[in-house]
Amino acid sequence: MKPSIIRVLAASALLVATATAANAQAAVQSGTSATATSTPWAKVPAGKYELLIQLPDQLMPATVTIKDSSGAPAATFHPENDQEEHPVKITVKGTELYVNGDAPKGPFEIVLLRQGSDLTGHWSYAGDNGKLTGKAVPDITH
């Protein structure tokens, strides 16, 4: 069970770092074409987002699921190698989506940028950081 939690935390950290890198990229582009290239997030960006987090020694698939809970986002983070979903906090700032959670080594943050259904970003966790990519998964239930 401990390896699952460690992997979840590492994944969370990776997501956070990727999200942070995405924020830095957006900040650099904000003076030029960030508005033209990045899709703004909805206030409650309900959906499923599949991520591929670049950890120092491997790639870690994970999913962020966001639901509308009376006009506020309710979200979970689920690393592929873990059987449990972990609650996270979602914050939207224009073209950036922040995913924040707690892990055994402390808090983690993922920052996501979106261009249509494609995602880029960065993560940070316990002093580590990195990049990530991903896709918004279409809702096929409707």
C-alpha contacts under 8 A as a table, 3 or more apart, distances in Angstrom:
res1	aa1	res2	aa2	distance
1	M	4	S	5.31
1	M	5	I	6.61
2	K	5	I	5.15
2	K	6	I	6.17
3	P	6	I	5.01
3	P	7	R	6.02
4	S	7	R	5.08
4	S	8	V	6.02
4	S	81	N	6.66
4	S	82	D	5.21
4	S	83	Q	7.88
5	I	8	V	4.92
5	I	9	L	6.06
5	I	82	D	7.35
5	I	103	A	7.82
5	I	104	P	7.56
6	I	9	L	5.04
6	I	10	A	6.03
6	I	104	P	7.33
7	R	10	A	4.91
7	R	11	A	5.91
7	R	79	P	7.48
7	R	81	N	7.19
7	R	82	D	7.43
8	V	11	A	5.00
8	V	12	S	5.95
8	V	78	H	7.43
8	V	79	P	5.58
8	V	81	N	7.70
8	V	82	D	6.54
8	V	103	A	7.63
9	L	12	S	4.88
9	L	13	A	5.96
9	L	102	D	7.87
9	L	103	A	5.00
9	L	104	P	6.66
9	L	105	K	7.47
9	L	108	F	7.76
9	L	125	Y	7.82
10	A	13	A	4.95
10	A	14	L	6.04
10	A	55	L	7.41
10	A	125	Y	7.23
11	A	14	L	4.92
11	A	15	L	6.07
11	A	53	I	6.62
11	A	55	L	7.41
11	A	60	M	6.30
11	A	61	P	7.96
11	A	62	A	7.16
11	A	79	P	6.23
12	S	15	L	5.03
12	S	16	V	6.12
12	S	77	F	7.59
12	S	79	P	7.86
12	S	101	G	7.40
12	S	103	A	7.57
12	S	108	F	5.83
12	S	109	E	7.02
12	S	110	I	7.22
12	S	123	W	7.40
12	S	124	S	7.92
12	S	125	Y	7.08
13	A	16	V	5.02
13	A	17	A	6.11
13	A	108	F	4.90
13	A	109	E	6.34
13	A	110	I	7.23
13	A	123	W	5.50
13	A	124	S	4.72
13	A	125	Y	3.75
13	A	126	A	7.10
13	A	128	D	7.11
13	A	129	N	6.79
14	L	17	A	5.08
14	L	18	T	6.05
14	L	53	I	5.55
14	L	54	Q	6.39
14	L	55	L	5.86
14	L	110	I	7.14
14	L	122	H	6.96
14	L	123	W	4.40
14	L	124	S	5.80
14	L	125	Y	6.73
14	L	128	D	7.75
14	L	129	N	6.01
14	L	130	G	5.70
14	L	131	K	6.91
14	L	132	L	7.32
15	L	18	T	5.12
15	L	19	A	6.05
15	L	51	L	7.92
15	L	53	I	5.93
15	L	99	V	7.94
15	L	108	F	7.85
15	L	109	E	6.50
15	L	110	I	4.22
15	L	111	V	7.10
15	L	121	G	7.65
15	L	122	H	5.92
15	L	123	W	4.01
15	L	124	S	6.86
15	L	130	G	7.74
15	L	131	K	7.37
15	L	132	L	6.51
16	V	19	A	5.03
16	V	20	T	6.19
16	V	98	Y	7.95
16	V	99	V	6.87
16	V	100	N	7.22
16	V	108	F	5.47
16	V	109	E	3.25
16	V	110	I	2.56
16	V	111	V	5.76
16	V	122	H	5.67
16	V	123	W	2.58
16	V	124	S	4.25
16	V	125	Y	6.53
16	V	129	N	7.26
16	V	130	G	7.99
17	A	20	T	4.99
17	A	21	A	6.28
17	A	109	E	6.37
17	A	110	I	5.58
17	A	111	V	7.12
17	A	121	G	7.53
17	A	122	H	3.88
17	A	123	W	1.53
17	A	124	S	3.27
17	A	125	Y	6.77
17	A	128	D	7.30
17	A	129	N	4.12
17	A	130	G	4.67
17	A	131	K	6.03
17	A	132	L	8.00
18	T	21	A	5.13
18	T	22	A	6.22
18	T	53	I	7.28
18	T	54	Q	7.93
18	T	110	I	5.78
18	T	111	V	6.03
18	T	112	L	7.23
18	T	120	T	7.31
18	T	121	G	4.09
18	T	122	H	1.09
18	T	123	W	3.47
18	T	124	S	6.98
18	T	129	N	6.93
18	T	130	G	5.05
18	T	131	K	3.58
18	T	132	L	4.75
18	T	133	T	7.87
19	A	22	A	5.00
19	A	23	N	6.28
19	A	97	L	7.75
19	A	98	Y	6.86
19	A	99	V	7.91
19	A	109	E	6.92
19	A	110	I	3.91
19	A	111	V	2.33
19	A	112	L	4.59
19	A	113	L	7.45
19	A	120	T	7.46
19	A	121	G	3.91
19	A	122	H	3.20
19	A	123	W	4.69
19	A	124	S	7.79
19	A	131	K	7.16
19	A	132	L	7.41
20	T	23	N	4.99
20	T	24	A	6.31
20	T	109	E	7.38
20	T	110	I	6.20
20	T	111	V	4.88
20	T	112	L	7.80
20	T	121	G	6.44
20	T	122	H	4.43
20	T	123	W	5.41
20	T	124	S	6.87
21	A	24	A	5.04
21	A	25	Q	6.15
21	A	111	V	7.19
21	A	121	G	5.47
21	A	122	H	4.14
21	A	123	W	6.98
21	A	130	G	7.27
21	A	131	K	6.32
22	A	25	Q	5.00
22	A	26	A	6.06
22	A	96	E	7.80
22	A	111	V	5.99
22	A	112	L	5.96
22	A	113	L	5.88
22	A	120	T	6.14
22	A	121	G	3.77
22	A	122	H	5.29
22	A	131	K	7.82
23	N	26	A	4.97
23	N	27	A	6.05
23	N	96	E	6.52
23	N	111	V	6.25
23	N	112	L	7.40
23	N	113	L	7.37
23	N	121	G	7.06
23	N	122	H	7.62
24	A	27	A	5.01
24	A	28	V	6.27
25	Q	28	V	5.17
25	Q	29	Q	6.21
26	A	29	Q	4.98
26	A	30	S	5.75
26	A	34	A	5.97
26	A	95	T	7.82
26	A	96	E	7.93
26	A	113	L	7.68
27	A	30	S	5.03
27	A	31	G	7.64
27	A	34	A	7.97
28	V	31	G	6.75
28	V	32	T	7.96
29	Q	32	T	5.15
29	Q	33	S	5.62
29	Q	34	A	4.69
30	S	33	S	6.29
30	S	34	A	4.76
30	S	35	T	6.79
31	G	34	A	7.31
32	T	35	T	7.95
33	S	36	A	5.11
33	S	37	T	6.11
34	A	37	T	5.16
34	A	38	S	5.51
35	T	38	S	5.58
35	T	39	T	7.35
35	T	95	T	7.83
36	A	39	T	7.82
37	T	115	Q	6.34
38	S	95	T	6.04
38	S	113	L	6.56
38	S	114	R	5.55
38	S	115	Q	4.98
38	S	116	G	7.96
39	T	95	T	5.96
39	T	113	L	7.56
39	T	114	R	5.31
39	T	115	Q	5.10
39	T	116	G	6.27
40	P	94	G	5.34
40	P	95	T	4.19
40	P	96	E	7.37
40	P	114	R	7.35
41	W	44	V	7.85
41	W	45	P	6.14
41	W	92	V	6.61
41	W	93	K	7.86
41	W	94	G	6.25
41	W	95	T	5.74
41	W	96	E	7.03
41	W	97	L	6.95
41	W	114	R	7.68
42	A	45	P	4.83
42	A	92	V	7.64
43	K	92	V	6.43
44	V	66	I	7.92
44	V	67	K	7.70
44	V	68	D	6.29
44	V	71	G	6.92
44	V	72	A	6.22
44	V	73	P	5.31
44	V	92	V	7.96
45	P	66	I	6.66
45	P	67	K	7.74
45	P	73	P	7.36
46	A	65	T	7.45
46	A	66	I	4.67
46	A	67	K	4.76
46	A	68	D	5.95
46	A	73	P	7.21
47	G	65	T	5.87
47	G	66	I	5.27
47	G	67	K	6.59
47	G	136	A	7.23
47	G	137	V	7.18
47	G	138	P	7.84
47	G	139	D	7.34
48	K	63	T	6.91
48	K	64	V	5.92
48	K	65	T	4.49
48	K	66	I	6.40
48	K	136	A	6.03
48	K	137	V	5.41
48	K	138	P	7.69
48	K	139	D	7.99
49	Y	63	T	5.57
49	Y	64	V	5.14
49	Y	65	T	6.29
49	Y	134	G	6.90
49	Y	135	K	5.75
49	Y	136	A	4.50
49	Y	137	V	5.74
50	E	61	P	7.31
50	E	62	A	6.00
50	E	63	T	4.56
50	E	64	V	6.58
50	E	134	G	5.38
50	E	135	K	5.42
50	E	136	A	6.42
50	E	137	V	6.84
51	L	61	P	5.65
51	L	62	A	5.13
51	L	63	T	5.82
51	L	64	V	7.64
51	L	132	L	6.77
51	L	133	T	5.78
51	L	134	G	4.18
51	L	135	K	6.69
52	L	59	L	6.33
52	L	60	M	5.62
52	L	61	P	4.52
52	L	62	A	6.40
52	L	132	L	5.61
52	L	133	T	5.41
52	L	134	G	5.80
53	I	59	L	5.53
53	I	60	M	4.95
53	I	61	P	6.12
53	I	62	A	7.34
53	I	130	G	7.79
53	I	131	K	6.50
53	I	132	L	4.47
53	I	133	T	6.73
54	Q	58	Q	6.39
54	Q	59	L	4.76
54	Q	60	M	6.50
54	Q	130	G	6.08
54	Q	131	K	5.63
54	Q	132	L	5.62
55	L	58	Q	5.17
55	L	59	L	5.65
55	L	60	M	6.79
55	L	130	G	6.61
56	P	130	G	7.70
60	M	79	P	7.24
60	M	80	E	7.33
61	P	79	P	6.15
61	P	80	E	5.48
62	A	77	F	7.17
62	A	78	H	5.44
62	A	79	P	3.98
62	A	80	E	5.12
63	T	77	F	5.87
63	T	78	H	5.07
63	T	79	P	6.27
63	T	80	E	7.37
64	V	75	A	6.95
64	V	76	T	5.67
64	V	77	F	4.63
64	V	78	H	6.33
65	T	75	A	5.48
65	T	76	T	5.37
65	T	77	F	6.69
66	I	73	P	6.20
66	I	74	A	5.67
66	I	75	A	4.29
66	I	76	T	6.69
67	K	73	P	5.71
67	K	74	A	5.22
67	K	75	A	6.19
68	D	71	G	5.72
68	D	72	A	5.72
68	D	73	P	5.04
68	D	74	A	6.24
69	S	72	A	5.12
69	S	73	P	5.85
69	S	74	A	5.94
73	P	89	K	7.93
73	P	90	I	6.47
74	A	87	P	7.94
74	A	88	V	7.74
74	A	89	K	7.29
74	A	90	I	7.50
75	A	87	P	5.91
75	A	88	V	5.50
75	A	89	K	6.50
75	A	90	I	6.82
76	T	85	E	5.76
76	T	86	H	5.17
76	T	87	P	4.34
76	T	88	V	5.32
77	F	85	E	5.58
77	F	86	H	5.08
77	F	87	P	6.27
77	F	88	V	6.39
78	H	82	D	6.86
78	H	83	Q	7.90
78	H	84	E	6.57
78	H	85	E	4.58
78	H	86	H	6.25
79	P	82	D	5.51
79	P	85	E	7.70
80	E	83	Q	7.68
82	D	85	E	7.72
87	P	101	G	7.05
88	V	99	V	6.38
88	V	100	N	5.53
88	V	101	G	4.70
88	V	102	D	7.75
89	K	98	Y	7.91
89	K	99	V	5.74
89	K	100	N	5.09
89	K	101	G	6.32
90	I	97	L	7.00
90	I	98	Y	5.62
90	I	99	V	4.91
90	I	100	N	6.57
91	T	97	L	5.90
91	T	98	Y	5.02
91	T	99	V	6.75
92	V	95	T	7.60
92	V	96	E	6.01
92	V	97	L	4.71
92	V	98	Y	6.27
93	K	96	E	5.17
93	K	97	L	6.33
93	K	98	Y	7.81
94	G	97	L	7.83
95	T	113	L	6.06
95	T	114	R	7.07
96	E	111	V	6.43
96	E	112	L	5.64
96	E	113	L	5.23
96	E	114	R	7.77
97	L	111	V	5.58
97	L	112	L	5.00
97	L	113	L	6.62
98	Y	109	E	6.87
98	Y	110	I	5.72
98	Y	111	V	4.62
98	Y	112	L	6.49
99	V	109	E	5.60
99	V	110	I	4.93
99	V	111	V	6.32
100	N	107	P	7.16
100	N	108	F	5.74
100	N	109	E	4.58
100	N	110	I	6.49
101	G	107	P	5.66
101	G	108	F	5.44
101	G	109	E	6.66
102	D	106	G	5.69
102	D	107	P	4.28
102	D	108	F	6.03
103	A	106	G	5.15
103	A	107	P	5.81
103	A	108	F	6.94
105	K	125	Y	7.85
105	K	126	A	5.96
106	G	125	Y	7.34
106	G	126	A	6.36
107	P	125	Y	6.52
107	P	126	A	7.41
108	F	123	W	7.41
108	F	124	S	5.76
108	F	125	Y	4.57
108	F	126	A	7.34
109	E	123	W	5.60
109	E	124	S	5.46
109	E	125	Y	6.73
110	I	121	G	7.24
110	I	122	H	5.84
110	I	123	W	4.32
110	I	124	S	6.66
111	V	121	G	5.39
111	V	122	H	5.53
111	V	123	W	6.36
112	L	119	L	6.41
112	L	120	T	5.79
112	L	121	G	4.47
112	L	122	H	6.91
113	L	119	L	5.62
113	L	120	T	5.33
113	L	121	G	5.79
114	R	117	S	6.65
114	R	118	D	5.74
114	R	119	L	4.66
114	R	120	T	6.58
115	Q	118	D	5.24
115	Q	119	L	6.46
117	S	135	K	5.43
117	S	136	A	4.82
117	S	137	V	7.54
118	D	133	T	7.71
118	D	134	G	6.06
118	D	135	K	4.72
118	D	136	A	6.52
119	L	133	T	5.41
119	L	134	G	4.66
119	L	135	K	5.40
119	L	136	A	7.25
120	T	131	K	7.65
120	T	132	L	5.82
120	T	133	T	4.44
120	T	134	G	6.34
121	G	131	K	5.76
121	G	132	L	5.28
121	G	133	T	6.36
122	H	129	N	7.16
122	H	130	G	5.51
122	H	131	K	4.11
122	H	132	L	5.53
123	W	129	N	5.31
123	W	130	G	5.47
123	W	131	K	6.20
123	W	132	L	7.42
124	S	127	G	6.83
124	S	128	D	5.57
124	S	129	N	4.12
124	S	130	G	6.72
125	Y	128	D	5.25
125	Y	129	N	6.27
139	D	142	H	6.80
